């Protein structure tokens, strides 16, 4: 049975117990969320020795870090280094998006080297193998697509981005709409190309039951890929995007009915004033399926800083109800990220997720900030470093310029004119004792 | 006459014409905003050869970069370097917050070296000189406070943070409320200490007319300092803060009546779900005075990344109506910023301001993003670099890893599996021609 089937039968699985303890909620809270489909648990039945992670309503917002080779960078070592860096920086899940080198070998290695849930986008591999086998992506067969999906599932992949909510309703609406950037989803682009060339409907849509069968067998969480997501501010909330969300919502119903855990992937590029509506729309159209947002970048103008544009959008999305956010690194739109980029990306996304958690009132979120405020008020630098989201970075910056003329308990910004210090003398709350 | 007095008399000054051209609005739009007090123009009458900047409703959100020495770092050269870096990175204004070394000399040098409007916080200097003169901040005299303000104004300072909205109504409410971090404003801390020690009302409040007289004489824009701003998430929107805003609103009325341009300074640390209310409250309580926010940091837990926590809050604040945001650097809460920190801080704040401008529909904002989207769609890398907010950074990142096995027109993230490239073949919009 899948976690969803167990939850519906009132069974509290050991995975539910594990994630409940992690989230500091009751196992029953988890069971109920899973039964309703507002929570999913990432844990492939074939995956041994990994730690399940729950995503959804009432839980801490999770952060995904994507790693993987590209045609221009096929080193397994580098990707394993990124995996390690992402994990150390606090990523909750890893996605392997490899498109270069020994794709099967890399996936198996990543699954072996981490206890975090691992996701993938099987269509990448199918498309690349189609080029090798048939000379072109548009020649790939439905059989190839499902064979790759099953292979990933059998290897233990815990969640998969599958672009099943893309059909001719969506593609035709896109053509009629006229977009600035058309399609920026790679999976969406491969499949749209295939559909238009073959004048045939997307097999992932027409043979959705086949997909559900595989997902159920391994309890893979289906992540409905946002094939039609806006790739720039100008395309946000257009008719093609919303048509895609409607189709995705219908597929969520079918997946749940079949006993398959499911979430929906979202944009992308979304201006600040569209984020609340974007999240609300997805939640309403899908009966509150967990939302995995891939950005949301609030402006297009800042290549080199998309960890920041996406942290802005990610915080807002998380506050508005998004459950899972994908990190974006400073290398986005420019090149494949390095290990250092991965670190920046994970921390920025965690800041965004946490800012959203404060707004949503997630359990334990406010306490973290309170601990820092108290450490600051008491000028307890050791404690500030312990509480910091990135102790290493905070210590490095402070140590670069220690107070020379001032006391040890202040910093070089204000020296002994520190407001904390001045006020403590007059408001009766001595610094160091509050 | 001040800009406000001229605007009320229907006069369009050369400063109004200048800023109108910069903002791509009509001079009459500026005149009307200045007359109503929803727009201020930063331009001290004594300041020769500087470029005025307008701040307020309907205009691009501006970014301030603060520089200045501290007791532990008194180098004029370093602060002038920061000034240059801030200006090159696109700061709209500079604040000189010097508290170490030759404070008067540094201010004059900064005013001489930039054409940007320059702001200051005169109480810092008064307090520091009081220590030298009398042995303690609490011994400073009202005369000292007003003398420093007049000296700064005579030097050409265009806007001043003055903590005049701090009185015993506010301090007593603070004591009664019980805050986690009490007062984090340095000016607020100095004055609260003074008030409690001397058991006397804040002279900047009781002698507000004297302040108005100086501001009017030089047409200095009064920036009502947020003495009582929340210094941590836990203190946001408490009764002390709101009491301060009420007093500030009353002083705005008096300043406008007197013909003095005025804006209000705001927090600080504000969680995502408080930002809209915080901005709306300030706007309503002050009859729409321009709002200069000093953060807004959406979480306390990320020292080393407060350029990001404040970019999240700054974008939201700007979208909600804030008109002017102060940069925050990665060094915030840890040490005095370096020139490199200044650069990071300015760019992050500009991203936030622009994200807010997109949401507010500021003229020209959407066109910038559209230019980038078109350059991306057509795989025109040269144009992407030209349009980027930080060309230098974008070029550096891209060049670190150029495509090896793929064509020149893609990047190493996807190589020739670039969605833009794939789609262009099938949707009839060839890449490079859209």
Boltz contact constraints between the chains, C-beta under 6 A:
constraints:
  - contact:
      token1: [A, 70]
      token2: [B, 412]
      max_distance: 6.0
  - contact:
      token1: [A, 70]
      token2: [B, 415]
      max_distance: 6.0
  - contact:
      token1: [A, 71]
      token2: [B, 405]
      max_distance: 6.0
  - contact:
      token1: [A, 71]
      token2: [B, 406]
      max_distance: 6.0
  - contact:
      token1: [A, 71]
      token2: [B, 415]
      max_distance: 6.0
  - contact:
      token1: [A, 72]
      token2: [B, 403]
      max_distance: 6.0
  - contact:
      token1: [A, 72]
      token2: [B, 404]
      max_distance: 6.0
  - contact:
      token1: [A, 72]
      token2: [B, 405]
      max_distance: 6.0
  - contact:
      token1: [A, 72]
      token2: [B, 406]
      max_distance: 6.0
  - contact:
      token1: [A, 72]
      token2: [B, 412]
      max_distance: 6.0
  - contact:
      token1: [A, 72]
      token2: [B, 415]
      max_distance: 6.0
  - contact:
      token1: [A, 73]
      token2: [B, 412]
      max_distance: 6.0
  - contact:
      token1: [A, 99]
      token2: [B, 417]
      max_distance: 6.0
  - contact:
      token1: [A, 180]
      token2: [B, 373]
      max_distance: 6.0
  - contact:
      token1: [A, 181]
      token2: [B, 373]
      max_distance: 6.0
  - contact:
      token1: [A, 181]
      token2: [B, 377]
      max_distance: 6.0
  - contact:
      token1: [A, 182]
      token2: [B, 423]
      max_distance: 6.0
  - contact:
      token1: [A, 182]
      token2: [B, 427]
      max_distance: 6.0
  - contact:
      token1: [A, 183]
      token2: [B, 419]
      max_distance: 6.0
  - contact:
      token1: [A, 183]
      token2: [B, 423]
      max_distance: 6.0
  - contact:
      token1: [A, 184]
      token2: [B, 419]
      max_distance: 6.0
  - contact:
      token1: [A, 186]
      token2: [B, 417]
      max_distance: 6.0
  - contact:
      token1: [A, 186]
      token2: [B, 419]
      max_distance: 6.0
  - contact:
      token1: [A, 189]
      token2: [B, 419]
      max_distance: 6.0
  - contact:
      token1: [A, 189]
      token2: [B, 422]
      max_distance: 6.0
  - contact:
      token1: [A, 189]
      token2: [B, 423]
      max_distance: 6.0
  - contact:
      token1: [A, 193]
      token2: [B, 422]
      max_distance: 6.0
  - contact:
      token1: [A, 193]
      token2: [B, 426]
      max_distance: 6.0
  - contact:
      token1: [A, 196]
      token2: [B, 426]
      max_distance: 6.0
  - contact:
      token1: [A, 232]
      token2: [B, 373]
      max_distance: 6.0
  - contact:
      token1: [A, 233]
      token2: [B, 369]
      max_distance: 6.0
  - contact:
      token1: [A, 234]
      token2: [B, 370]
      max_distance: 6.0
  - contact:
      token1: [A, 234]
      token2: [B, 373]
      max_distance: 6.0
  - contact:
      token1: [A, 271]
      token2: [B, 358]
      max_distance: 6.0
  - contact:
      token1: [A, 271]
      token2: [B, 359]
      max_distance: 6.0
  - contact:
      token1: [A, 272]
      token2: [B, 315]
      max_distance: 6.0
  - contact:
      token1: [A, 272]
      token2: [B, 319]
      max_distance: 6.0
  - contact:
      token1: [A, 272]
      token2: [B, 355]
      max_distance: 6.0
  - contact:
      token1: [A, 272]
      token2: [B, 359]
      max_distance: 6.0
  - contact:
      token1: [A, 273]
      token2: [B, 359]
      max_distance: 6.0
  - contact:
      token1: [A, 298]
      token2: [B, 355]
      max_distance: 6.0
  - contact:
      token1: [A, 299]
      token2: [B, 354]
      max_distance: 6.0
  - contact:
      token1: [A, 299]
      token2: [B, 355]
      max_distance: 6.0
  - contact:
      token1: [A, 299]
      token2: [B, 369]
      max_distance: 6.0
  - contact:
      token1: [A, 300]
      token2: [B, 369]
      max_distance: 6.0
  - contact:
      token1: [A, 300]
      token2: [B, 372]
      max_distance: 6.0
  - contact:
      token1: [A, 300]
      token2: [B, 373]
      max_distance: 6.0
  - contact:
      token1: [A, 301]
      token2: [B, 368]
      max_distance: 6.0
  - contact:
      token1: [A, 301]
      token2: [B, 369]
      max_distance: 6.0
  - contact:
      token1: [A, 301]
      token2: [B, 372]
      max_distance: 6.0
  - contact:
      token1: [A, 301]
      token2: [B, 389]
      max_distance: 6.0
  - contact:
      token1: [A, 302]
      token2: [B, 351]
      max_distance: 6.0
  - contact:
      token1: [A, 302]
      token2: [B, 389]
      max_distance: 6.0
  - contact:
      token1: [A, 303]
      token2: [B, 388]
      max_distance: 6.0
  - contact:
      token1: [A, 303]
      token2: [B, 394]
      max_distance: 6.0
  - contact:
      token1: [A, 304]
      token2: [B, 390]
      max_distance: 6.0
  - contact:
      token1: [A, 304]
      token2: [B, 393]
      max_distance: 6.0
  - contact:
      token1: [A, 304]
      token2: [B, 394]
      max_distance: 6.0
  - contact:
      token1: [A, 304]
      token2: [B, 397]
      max_distance: 6.0
  - contact:
      token1: [A, 305]
      token2: [B, 351]
      max_distance: 6.0
  - contact:
      token1: [A, 308]
      token2: [B, 308]
      max_distance: 6.0
  - contact:
      token1: [A, 308]
      token2: [B, 311]
      max_distance: 6.0
  - contact:
      token1: [A, 308]
      token2: [B, 348]
      max_distance: 6.0
  - contact:
      token1: [A, 308]
      token2: [B, 351]
      max_distance: 6.0
  - contact:
      token1: [A, 311]
      token2: [B, 308]
      max_distance: 6.0
  - contact:
      token1: [A, 311]
      token2: [B, 312]
      max_distance: 6.0
  - contact:
      token1: [A, 312]
      token2: [B, 311]
      max_distance: 6.0
  - contact:
      token1: [A, 312]
      token2: [B, 312]
      max_distance: 6.0
  - contact:
      token1: [A, 312]
      token2: [B, 315]
      max_distance: 6.0
  - contact:
      token1: [A, 312]
      token2: [B, 355]
      max_distance: 6.0
  - contact:
      token1: [A, 315]
      token2: [B, 272]
      max_distance: 6.0
  - contact:
      token1: [A, 315]
      token2: [B, 312]
      max_distance: 6.0
  - contact:
      token1: [A, 319]
      token2: [B, 272]
      max_distance: 6.0
  - contact:
      token1: [A, 331]
      token2: [B, 397]
      max_distance: 6.0
  - contact:
      token1: [A, 334]
      token2: [B, 397]
      max_distance: 6.0
  - contact:
      token1: [A, 334]
      token2: [B, 398]
      max_distance: 6.0
  - contact:
      token1: [A, 335]
      token2: [B, 398]
      max_distance: 6.0
  - contact:
      token1: [A, 335]
      token2: [B, 401]
      max_distance: 6.0
  - contact:
      token1: [A, 335]
      token2: [B, 411]
      max_distance: 6.0
  - contact:
      token1: [A, 335]
      token2: [B, 412]
      max_distance: 6.0
  - contact:
      token1: [A, 336]
      token2: [B, 412]
      max_distance: 6.0
  - contact:
      token1: [A, 336]
      token2: [B, 413]
      max_distance: 6.0
  - contact:
      token1: [A, 348]
      token2: [B, 308]
      max_distance: 6.0
  - contact:
      token1: [A, 351]
      token2: [B, 302]
      max_distance: 6.0
  - contact:
      token1: [A, 351]
      token2: [B, 305]
      max_distance: 6.0
  - contact:
      token1: [A, 351]
      token2: [B, 308]
      max_distance: 6.0
  - contact:
      token1: [A, 354]
      token2: [B, 299]
      max_distance: 6.0
  - contact:
      token1: [A, 355]
      token2: [B, 272]
      max_distance: 6.0
  - contact:
      token1: [A, 355]
      token2: [B, 298]
      max_distance: 6.0
  - contact:
      token1: [A, 355]
      token2: [B, 299]
      max_distance: 6.0
  - contact:
      token1: [A, 355]
      token2: [B, 312]
      max_distance: 6.0
  - contact:
      token1: [A, 358]
      token2: [B, 271]
      max_distance: 6.0
  - contact:
      token1: [A, 359]
      token2: [B, 271]
      max_distance: 6.0
  - contact:
      token1: [A, 359]
      token2: [B, 272]
      max_distance: 6.0
  - contact:
      token1: [A, 359]
      token2: [B, 273]
      max_distance: 6.0
  - contact:
      token1: [A, 368]
      token2: [B, 301]
      max_distance: 6.0
  - contact:
      token1: [A, 369]
      token2: [B, 233]
      max_distance: 6.0
  - contact:
      token1: [A, 369]
      token2: [B, 299]
      max_distance: 6.0
  - contact:
      token1: [A, 369]
      token2: [B, 300]
      max_distance: 6.0
  - contact:
      token1: [A, 369]
      token2: [B, 301]
      max_distance: 6.0
  - contact:
      token1: [A, 370]
      token2: [B, 234]
      max_distance: 6.0
  - contact:
      token1: [A, 372]
      token2: [B, 300]
      max_distance: 6.0
  - contact:
      token1: [A, 372]
      token2: [B, 301]
      max_distance: 6.0
  - contact:
      token1: [A, 373]
      token2: [B, 180]
      max_distance: 6.0
  - contact:
      token1: [A, 373]
      token2: [B, 181]
      max_distance: 6.0
  - contact:
      token1: [A, 373]
      token2: [B, 232]
      max_distance: 6.0
  - contact:
      token1: [A, 373]
      token2: [B, 234]
      max_distance: 6.0
  - contact:
      token1: [A, 373]
      token2: [B, 300]
      max_distance: 6.0
  - contact:
      token1: [A, 377]
      token2: [B, 181]
      max_distance: 6.0
  - contact:
      token1: [A, 388]
      token2: [B, 303]
      max_distance: 6.0
  - contact:
      token1: [A, 389]
      token2: [B, 301]
      max_distance: 6.0
  - contact:
      token1: [A, 389]
      token2: [B, 302]
      max_distance: 6.0
  - contact:
      token1: [A, 390]
      token2: [B, 304]
      max_distance: 6.0
  - contact:
      token1: [A, 393]
      token2: [B, 304]
      max_distance: 6.0
  - contact:
      token1: [A, 394]
      token2: [B, 303]
      max_distance: 6.0
  - contact:
      token1: [A, 394]
      token2: [B, 304]
      max_distance: 6.0
  - contact:
      token1: [A, 397]
      token2: [B, 304]
      max_distance: 6.0
  - contact:
      token1: [A, 397]
      token2: [B, 331]
      max_distance: 6.0
  - contact:
      token1: [A, 397]
      token2: [B, 334]
      max_distance: 6.0
  - contact:
      token1: [A, 398]
      token2: [B, 334]
      max_distance: 6.0
  - contact:
      token1: [A, 398]
      token2: [B, 335]
      max_distance: 6.0
  - contact:
      token1: [A, 401]
      token2: [B, 335]
      max_distance: 6.0
  - contact:
      token1: [A, 403]
      token2: [B, 72]
      max_distance: 6.0
  - contact:
      token1: [A, 404]
      token2: [B, 72]
      max_distance: 6.0
  - contact:
      token1: [A, 405]
      token2: [B, 71]
      max_distance: 6.0
  - contact:
      token1: [A, 405]
      token2: [B, 72]
      max_distance: 6.0
  - contact:
      token1: [A, 406]
      token2: [B, 71]
      max_distance: 6.0
  - contact:
      token1: [A, 406]
      token2: [B, 72]
      max_distance: 6.0
  - contact:
      token1: [A, 411]
      token2: [B, 335]
      max_distance: 6.0
  - contact:
      token1: [A, 412]
      token2: [B, 70]
      max_distance: 6.0
  - contact:
      token1: [A, 412]
      token2: [B, 72]
      max_distance: 6.0
  - contact:
      token1: [A, 412]
      token2: [B, 73]
      max_distance: 6.0
  - contact:
      token1: [A, 412]
      token2: [B, 335]
      max_distance: 6.0
  - contact:
      token1: [A, 412]
      token2: [B, 336]
      max_distance: 6.0
  - contact:
      token1: [A, 413]
      token2: [B, 336]
      max_distance: 6.0
  - contact:
      token1: [A, 415]
      token2: [B, 70]
      max_distance: 6.0
  - contact:
      token1: [A, 415]
      token2: [B, 71]
      max_distance: 6.0
  - contact:
      token1: [A, 415]
      token2: [B, 72]
      max_distance: 6.0
  - contact:
      token1: [A, 417]
      token2: [B, 99]
      max_distance: 6.0
  - contact:
      token1: [A, 417]
      token2: [B, 186]
      max_distance: 6.0
  - contact:
      token1: [A, 419]
      token2: [B, 183]
      max_distance: 6.0
  - contact:
      token1: [A, 419]
      token2: [B, 184]
      max_distance: 6.0
  - contact:
      token1: [A, 419]
      token2: [B, 186]
      max_distance: 6.0
  - contact:
      token1: [A, 419]
      token2: [B, 189]
      max_distance: 6.0
  - contact:
      token1: [A, 422]
      token2: [B, 189]
      max_distance: 6.0
  - contact:
      token1: [A, 422]
      token2: [B, 193]
      max_distance: 6.0
  - contact:
      token1: [A, 423]
      token2: [B, 182]
      max_distance: 6.0
  - contact:
      token1: [A, 423]
      token2: [B, 183]
      max_distance: 6.0
  - contact:
      token1: [A, 423]
      token2: [B, 189]
      max_distance: 6.0
  - contact:
      token1: [A, 426]
      token2: [B, 193]
      max_distance: 6.0
  - contact:
      token1: [A, 426]
      token2: [B, 196]
      max_distance: 6.0
  - contact:
      token1: [A, 427]
      token2: [B, 182]
      max_distance: 6.0
